[in-house]
Amino acid sequence: MFEKNNQIREEFFKWCEETVLSYSEEEGTVLEYWRPRRKDTGDGYVLRFKLKEGPEREVEIPSRYTQLLDEEFPEHDEEEEDGTIH
């Protein structure tokens, strides 16, 4: 369950927004998707996102958000080779 007024969560979403915006080249760019994903090494997360124009990108999420993501997403998505997620 999500708590309202959780400062670390607010900081995380602001960080995500600023990160994605830093990759958009012009106003009106469309975000197709974004999601945090545990790194293959298991020690932290990356933000995976795709803008309508351009490749999928991964940016390492700062470690200060790891505990939040572990609590919010205790069961992490498993991605198949074809890109589908369970």
N, CA, C and O atoms as a MOPAC input file, in Angstrom:
PM7 MOZYME 1SCF
protein

 N      0.83900 1    -1.18700 1     0.00000 1
 C      0.00000 1     0.00000 1     0.00000 1
 C      0.88300 1     1.24900 1     0.00000 1
 O      1.88800 1     1.30800 1     0.70800 1
 N      0.50400 1     2.23100 1    -0.78800 1
 C      1.29000 1     3.44700 1    -0.90400 1
 C      0.87700 1     4.45000 1     0.16100 1
 O     -0.30900 1     4.63000 1     0.43800 1
 N      1.87000 1     5.09700 1     0.75200 1
 C      1.60900 1     6.15500 1     1.71900 1
 C      1.62500 1     7.48900 1     0.98300 1
 O      2.45200 1     7.71600 1     0.10000 1
 N      0.70600 1     8.36300 1     1.35800 1
 C      0.76100 1     9.71700 1     0.82600 1
 C      1.85300 1    10.46000 1     1.58400 1
 O      2.18000 1    10.11300 1     2.71900 1
 N      2.40500 1    11.46500 1     0.95700 1
 C      3.40800 1    12.32000 1     1.58700 1
 C      4.65300 1    11.56600 1     2.03300 1
 O      5.22300 1    11.88000 1     3.07800 1
 N      5.07600 1    10.59100 1     1.26800 1
 C      6.31200 1     9.87700 1     1.55100 1
 C      7.42300 1    10.60000 1     0.79700 1
 O      7.46500 1    10.55600 1    -0.43300 1
 N      8.32000 1    11.26200 1     1.51900 1
 C      9.32000 1    12.11900 1     0.89400 1
 C     10.26500 1    11.35900 1    -0.03400 1
 O     10.56100 1    11.84400 1    -1.12700 1
 N     10.74200 1    10.19300 1     0.36600 1
 C     11.68000 1     9.45900 1    -0.48500 1
 C     11.00400 1     9.03200 1    -1.78500 1
 O     11.64100 1     9.02300 1    -2.83900 1
 N      9.71200 1     8.67700 1    -1.72100 1
 C      8.96800 1     8.30700 1    -2.93000 1
 C      8.83000 1     9.52900 1    -3.84800 1
 O      9.02100 1     9.43600 1    -5.06100 1
 N      8.49700 1    10.66300 1    -3.25000 1
 C      8.37100 1    11.88900 1    -4.04200 1
 C      9.70100 1    12.24100 1    -4.71000 1
 O      9.73100 1    12.63100 1    -5.87700 1
 N     10.80100 1    12.09900 1    -3.96300 1
 C     12.12500 1    12.36400 1    -4.53000 1
 C     12.42600 1    11.40100 1    -5.67100 1
 O     12.98400 1    11.80400 1    -6.69200 1
 N     12.06100 1    10.12700 1    -5.50500 1
 C     12.31800 1     9.13100 1    -6.54000 1
 C     11.56700 1     9.46900 1    -7.82600 1
 O     12.15400 1     9.45100 1    -8.90800 1
 N     10.28300 1     9.77600 1    -7.71700 1
 C      9.51200 1    10.08800 1    -8.92100 1
 C      9.99800 1    11.37900 1    -9.57900 1
 O      9.98000 1    11.49600 1   -10.80400 1
 N     10.43000 1    12.33900 1    -8.77600 1
 C     10.99900 1    13.56400 1    -9.34700 1
 C     12.30500 1    13.23300 1   -10.07400 1
 O     12.55500 1    13.74600 1   -11.16400 1
 N     13.13900 1    12.37400 1    -9.47000 1
 C     14.38000 1    11.95600 1   -10.12700 1
 C     14.06400 1    11.27700 1   -11.46000 1
 O     14.71400 1    11.56100 1   -12.46600 1
 N     13.06800 1    10.37800 1   -11.47600 1
 C     12.67800 1     9.68900 1   -12.71600 1
 C     12.25200 1    10.69500 1   -13.78000 1
 O     12.68500 1    10.61600 1   -14.93000 1
 N     11.40800 1    11.63200 1   -13.39000 1
 C     10.92200 1    12.63600 1   -14.33800 1
 C     12.07600 1    13.44800 1   -14.91200 1
 O     12.15600 1    13.64400 1   -16.12400 1
 N     12.96700 1    13.92100 1   -14.04600 1
 C     14.09900 1    14.72400 1   -14.50600 1
 C     15.03200 1    13.91300 1   -15.40300 1
 O     15.57100 1    14.43400 1   -16.38000 1
 N     15.21800 1    12.64600 1   -15.07000 1
 C     16.09000 1    11.78600 1   -15.87100 1
 C     15.52500 1    11.59600 1   -17.26700 1
 O     16.24000 1    11.75600 1   -18.25700 1
 N     14.24300 1    11.25600 1   -17.35300 1
 C     13.62000 1    11.05700 1   -18.66300 1
 C     13.63300 1    12.36400 1   -19.46100 1
 O     13.92900 1    12.35900 1   -20.65600 1
 N     13.31400 1    13.47100 1   -18.80800 1
 C     13.30600 1    14.76100 1   -19.51200 1
 C     14.68500 1    15.12100 1   -20.05200 1
 O     14.79400 1    15.77100 1   -21.09200 1
 N     15.73300 1    14.70600 1   -19.35800 1
 C     17.08400 1    15.03200 1   -19.82700 1
 C     17.41300 1    14.32600 1   -21.14000 1
 O     18.33500 1    14.73900 1   -21.84300 1
 N     16.68200 1    13.27800 1   -21.48000 1
 C     16.89600 1    12.55400 1   -22.73200 1
 C     15.94300 1    13.00800 1   -23.83500 1
 O     16.09800 1    12.59700 1   -24.98500 1
 N     14.96500 1    13.84200 1   -23.50800 1
 C     14.04000 1    14.28900 1   -24.54500 1
 C     14.63900 1    15.51500 1   -25.21900 1
 O     15.10800 1    16.43700 1   -24.55200 1
 N     14.61800 1    15.51600 1   -26.52000 1
 C     15.29700 1    16.55800 1   -27.27900 1
 C     14.41800 1    17.76200 1   -27.58300 1
 O     14.93100 1    18.83100 1   -27.91500 1
 N     13.12100 1    17.60700 1   -27.47700 1
 C     12.24600 1    18.72900 1   -27.79100 1
 C     10.96600 1    18.62300 1   -26.98100 1
 O     10.59200 1    17.55000 1   -26.50700 1
 N     10.30900 1    19.75600 1   -26.83500 1
 C      9.04200 1    19.77800 1   -26.12200 1
 C      8.02400 1    18.94300 1   -26.88900 1
 O      8.00000 1    18.96400 1   -28.11900 1
 N      7.19500 1    18.22000 1   -26.17300 1
 C      6.17500 1    17.40400 1   -26.80900 1
 C      6.61600 1    15.97800 1   -27.08500 1
 O      5.87000 1    15.20800 1   -27.69100 1
 N      7.81800 1    15.61200 1   -26.65000 1
 C      8.29300 1    14.24000 1   -26.82500 1
 C      7.37600 1    13.29300 1   -26.06600 1
 O      6.95400 1    13.59800 1   -24.95100 1
 N      7.06700 1    12.15400 1   -26.65700 1
 C      6.14700 1    11.19200 1   -26.05500 1
 C      6.93400 1    10.06300 1   -25.39500 1
 O      7.81800 1     9.46200 1   -26.00600 1
 N      6.59800 1     9.79000 1   -24.14600 1
 C      7.18900 1     8.68100 1   -23.40200 1
 C      6.33200 1     7.45100 1   -23.63500 1
 O      5.14400 1     7.45600 1   -23.31100 1
 N      6.91800 1     6.39500 1   -24.19300 1
 C      6.16000 1     5.16400 1   -24.43500 1
 C      6.01300 1     4.35400 1   -23.15500 1
 O      4.92100 1     3.87500 1   -22.84900 1
 N      7.09500 1     4.19600 1   -22.40700 1
 C      7.01600 1     3.46900 1   -21.13400 1
 C      8.24900 1     3.75600 1   -20.29600 1
 O      9.27600 1     4.21200 1   -20.79900 1
 N      8.12100 1     3.47800 1   -19.00800 1
 C      9.26000 1     3.50900 1   -18.10300 1
 C      8.97000 1     2.54300 1   -16.96600 1
 O      7.81500 1     2.30700 1   -16.61000 1
 N     10.03700 1     1.98700 1   -16.40200 1
 C      9.87200 1     1.10300 1   -15.25000 1
 C     11.22800 1     0.89500 1   -14.58600 1
 O     12.25800 1     0.83400 1   -15.25700 1
 N     11.21400 1     0.78700 1   -13.26200 1
 C     12.45100 1     0.40300 1   -12.58700 1
 C     12.64800 1    -1.10000 1   -12.76000 1
 O     11.67800 1    -1.85800 1   -12.78900 1
 N     13.88800 1    -1.52300 1   -12.87300 1
 C     14.18000 1    -2.94500 1   -13.04900 1
 C     15.44100 1    -3.27500 1   -12.26800 1
 O     16.43500 1    -2.55200 1   -12.32900 1
 N     15.38400 1    -4.38000 1   -11.53300 1
 C     16.56100 1    -4.80800 1   -10.77900 1
 C     17.67600 1    -5.13600 1   -11.76100 1
 O     17.44700 1    -5.76700 1   -12.79300 1
 N     18.89000 1    -4.69800 1   -11.42300 1
 C     20.04100 1    -5.00500 1   -12.27900 1
 C     20.28200 1    -6.50800 1   -12.27300 1
 O     19.97100 1    -7.19100 1   -11.29700 1
 N     20.82900 1    -7.01200 1   -13.35400 1
 C     21.12000 1    -8.44300 1   -13.46700 1
 C     22.03100 1    -8.92700 1   -12.34600 1
 O     21.96100 1   -10.09100 1   -11.95000 1
 N     22.87500 1    -8.05500 1   -11.83800 1
 C     23.77800 1    -8.41600 1   -10.74200 1
 C     23.05400 1    -8.49800 1    -9.40500 1
 O     23.59400 1    -9.03500 1    -8.43800 1
 N     21.81600 1    -7.96100 1    -9.34300 1
 C     21.01800 1    -8.02200 1    -8.12200 1
 C     21.32100 1    -6.92900 1    -7.12200 1
 O     20.69100 1    -6.87500 1    -6.06600 1
 N     22.26100 1    -6.06100 1    -7.42200 1
 C     22.65600 1    -5.02400 1    -6.46200 1
 C     22.21200 1    -3.63600 1    -6.91300 1
 O     23.04700 1    -2.80000 1    -7.25700 1
 N     20.94000 1    -3.39400 1    -6.91300 1
 C     20.42600 1    -2.09300 1    -7.29600 1
 C     19.47700 1    -2.19000 1    -8.47900 1
 O     19.07100 1    -3.27400 1    -8.89800 1
 N     19.13700 1    -1.01400 1    -9.00300 1
 C     18.12300 1    -0.92300 1   -10.04600 1
 C     18.57800 1    -0.00900 1   -11.17400 1
 O     19.46100 1     0.83300 1   -11.00900 1
 N     17.94700 1    -0.20200 1   -12.31800 1
 C     18.07400 1     0.72400 1   -13.44000 1
 C     16.67400 1     1.20600 1   -13.79300 1
 O     15.68600 1     0.50400 1   -13.57500 1
 N     16.60700 1     2.40400 1   -14.33700 1
 C     15.35900 1     2.92600 1   -14.87900 1
 C     15.39600 1     2.63200 1   -16.36400 1
 O     16.25900 1     3.13400 1   -17.08300 1
 N     14.46400 1     1.82300 1   -16.82000 1
 C     14.37500 1     1.47500 1   -18.23600 1
 C     13.21800 1     2.28100 1   -18.81400 1
 O     12.10600 1     2.25600 1   -18.28600 1
 N     13.49100 1     2.99400 1   -19.90400 1
 C     12.43000 1     3.79100 1   -20.51600 1
 C     12.66000 1     3.91400 1   -22.01200 1
 O     13.75800 1     3.69900 1   -22.52400 1
 N     11.56500 1     4.27300 1   -22.69800 1
 C     11.62900 1     4.46000 1   -24.14800 1
 C     10.78900 1     5.65800 1   -24.52000 1
 O      9.61000 1     5.75100 1   -24.17900 1
 N     11.42500 1     6.57300 1   -25.22900 1
 C     10.70700 1     7.69100 1   -25.81700 1
 C     10.23000 1     7.25800 1   -27.19400 1
 O     10.84000 1     6.39400 1   -27.82400 1
 N      9.13900 1     7.85800 1   -27.66200 1
 C      8.57500 1     7.44000 1   -28.95200 1
 C      9.63100 1     7.48400 1   -30.05700 1
 O      9.71600 1     6.57000 1   -30.87700 1
 N     10.41300 1     8.52500 1   -30.07400 1
 C     11.49600 1     8.64600 1   -31.05000 1
 C     12.79100 1     8.29100 1   -30.33300 1
 O     13.24100 1     9.03800 1   -29.46300 1
 N     13.38300 1     7.18200 1   -30.68100 1
 C     14.66900 1     6.84200 1   -30.09000 1
 C     14.70100 1     5.44600 1   -29.50400 1
 O     13.68200 1     4.75900 1   -29.43900 1
 N     15.88800 1     5.03600 1   -29.07600 1
 C     16.07000 1     3.68400 1   -28.55100 1
 C     15.60900 1     3.56400 1   -27.10300 1
 O     15.41700 1     4.56500 1   -26.41300 1
 N     15.43500 1     2.32200 1   -26.65500 1
 C     15.19700 1     2.08100 1   -25.23500 1
 C     16.47600 1     2.45200 1   -24.49800 1
 O     17.57800 1     2.23000 1   -24.99900 1
 N     16.32400 1     3.01700 1   -23.31000 1
 C     17.48600 1     3.44100 1   -22.52300 1
 C     17.41300 1     2.85000 1   -21.12600 1
 O     16.33700 1     2.53700 1   -20.61600 1
 N     18.58100 1     2.70500 1   -20.52400 1
 C     18.69000 1     2.29100 1   -19.12700 1
 C     19.63400 1     3.25300 1   -18.42500 1
 O     20.73200 1     3.53700 1   -18.90300 1
 N     19.17900 1     3.75000 1   -17.27300 1
 C     19.98300 1     4.65200 1   -16.46100 1
 C     20.01000 1     4.07000 1   -15.05600 1
 O     18.97200 1     3.68300 1   -14.51900 1
 N     21.19400 1     4.00800 1   -14.46000 1
 C     21.30300 1     3.46700 1   -13.10800 1
 C     20.56700 1     4.37100 1   -12.12600 1
 O     20.74700 1     5.58900 1   -12.13100 1
 N     19.74000 1     3.76100 1   -11.28700 1
 C     18.99600 1     4.48700 1   -10.26200 1
 C     19.90900 1     4.64400 1    -9.05000 1
 O     20.53300 1     3.67300 1    -8.62300 1
 N     19.99800 1     5.85600 1    -8.48400 1
 C     20.85800 1     6.05800 1    -7.31700 1
 C     20.51900 1     5.08400 1    -6.18100 1
 O     19.35600 1     4.74500 1    -5.96100 1
 N     21.54400 1     4.65000 1    -5.47900 1
 C     21.38100 1     3.63100 1    -4.43300 1
 C     20.47100 1     4.08200 1    -3.29500 1
 O     19.92800 1     3.23800 1    -2.58100 1
 N     20.29200 1     5.38000 1    -3.10700 1
 C     19.42000 1     5.83800 1    -2.01100 1
 C     17.96100 1     5.40800 1    -2.21200 1
 O     17.16900 1     5.46400 1    -1.27100 1
 N     17.59600 1     4.97800 1    -3.43500 1
 C     16.22700 1     4.53700 1    -3.70500 1
 C     16.06800 1     3.01900 1    -3.67600 1
 O     14.96100 1     2.52000 1    -3.87700 1
 N     17.13600 1     2.28100 1    -3.43300 1
 C     17.07200 1     0.81900 1    -3.46100 1
 C     16.09500 1     0.26400 1    -2.42900 1
 O     15.28700 1    -0.60500 1    -2.75500 1
 N     16.15500 1     0.74500 1    -1.20100 1
 C     15.25100 1     0.23700 1    -0.16500 1
 C     13.79500 1     0.50700 1    -0.53300 1
 O     12.94400 1    -0.36500 1    -0.36000 1
 N     13.50200 1     1.68800 1    -1.03200 1
 C     12.14100 1     2.01700 1    -1.46700 1
 C     11.67500 1     1.03500 1    -2.52900 1
 O     10.56800 1     0.50600 1    -2.44100 1
 N     12.50400 1     0.78800 1    -3.52800 1
 C     12.11800 1    -0.11300 1    -4.61400 1
 C     11.98700 1    -1.54700 1    -4.12800 1
 O     11.09800 1    -2.26900 1    -4.58000 1
 N     12.84900 1    -1.97300 1    -3.22000 1
 C     12.72300 1    -3.31700 1    -2.64700 1
 C     11.39700 1    -3.47600 1    -1.90900 1
 O     10.76900 1    -4.53200 1    -1.98100 1
 N     10.97100 1    -2.43300 1    -1.20000 1
 C      9.71400 1    -2.48800 1    -0.44600 1
 C      8.49700 1    -2.39300 1    -1.36400 1
 O      7.50100 1    -3.08400 1    -1.14900 1
 N      8.57300 1    -1.55000 1    -2.37400 1
 C      7.43000 1    -1.31900 1    -3.25700 1
 C      7.23900 1    -2.44600 1    -4.26700 1
 O      6.11600 1    -2.74000 1    -4.67700 1
 N      8.33000 1    -3.06400 1    -4.66000 1
 C      8.29200 1    -4.10700 1    -5.68400 1
 C      8.98100 1    -5.36600 1    -5.16800 1
 O     10.02600 1    -5.75400 1    -5.69000 1
 N      8.40700 1    -6.01200 1    -4.14500 1
 C      9.08600 1    -7.17000 1    -3.54600 1
 C      9.27300 1    -8.32800 1    -4.51300 1
 O     10.25200 1    -9.06600 1    -4.40700 1
 N      8.36300 1    -8.49900 1    -5.44300 1
 C      8.51500 1    -9.53100 1    -6.47000 1
 C      8.81200 1    -8.80500 1    -7.76400 1
 O      7.96400 1    -8.08500 1    -8.29100 1
 N     10.00300 1    -8.99100 1    -8.27000 1
 C     10.44400 1    -8.24000 1    -9.42900 1
 C     10.02600 1    -8.93100 1   -10.70600 1
 O      9.97100 1   -10.15800 1   -10.79300 1
 N      9.73300 1    -8.10600 1   -11.69500 1
 C      9.31800 1    -8.62400 1   -12.99900 1
 C     10.41100 1    -9.48000 1   -13.60700 1
 O     11.59800 1    -9.17100 1   -13.50600 1
 N      9.99500 1   -10.54300 1   -14.23000 1
 C     10.90500 1   -11.40200 1   -14.98400 1
 C     10.64400 1   -11.11800 1   -16.45500 1
 O      9.50900 1   -11.23400 1   -16.91600 1
 N     11.66200 1   -10.75500 1   -17.18000 1
 C     11.49400 1   -10.44300 1   -18.59600 1
 C     11.95800 1   -11.61900 1   -19.44200 1
 O     13.04600 1   -12.16200 1   -19.24700 1
 N     11.10700 1   -11.99300 1   -20.38100 1
 C     11.42400 1   -13.08900 1   -21.29200 1
 C     12.27800 1   -12.57400 1   -22.44500 1
 O     12.40200 1   -11.36500 1   -22.63800 1
 N     12.86200 1   -13.48700 1   -23.20600 1
 C     13.69200 1   -13.11100 1   -24.34500 1
 C     12.92600 1   -12.30000 1   -25.38100 1
 O     13.51000 1   -11.46100 1   -26.06600 1
 N     11.61500 1   -12.54500 1   -25.50200 1
 C     10.82000 1   -11.81200 1   -26.49000 1
 C     10.34300 1   -10.45700 1   -25.97400 1
 O      9.61100 1    -9.75500 1   -26.67200 1
 N     10.75200 1   -10.07800 1   -24.75100 1
 C     10.40000 1    -8.77500 1   -24.20200 1
 C      9.14900 1    -8.75500 1   -23.35500 1
 O      8.84000 1    -7.73000 1   -22.74800 1
 N      8.40300 1    -9.87900 1   -23.29200 1
 C      7.21000 1    -9.90000 1   -22.45600 1
 C      7.61700 1    -9.97900 1   -20.99300 1
 O      8.67500 1   -10.50700 1   -20.65300 1
 N      6.76000 1    -9.44700 1   -20.13900 1
 C      7.04900 1    -9.39000 1   -18.70700 1
 C      5.98800 1   -10.14800 1   -17.94200 1
 O      4.80300 1   -10.06700 1   -18.26600 1
 N      6.40500 1   -10.88000 1   -16.93500 1
 C      5.48100 1   -11.61200 1   -16.06000 1
 C      5.36400 1   -10.86400 1   -14.75400 1
 O      4.63700 1   -11.29500 1   -13.85900 1

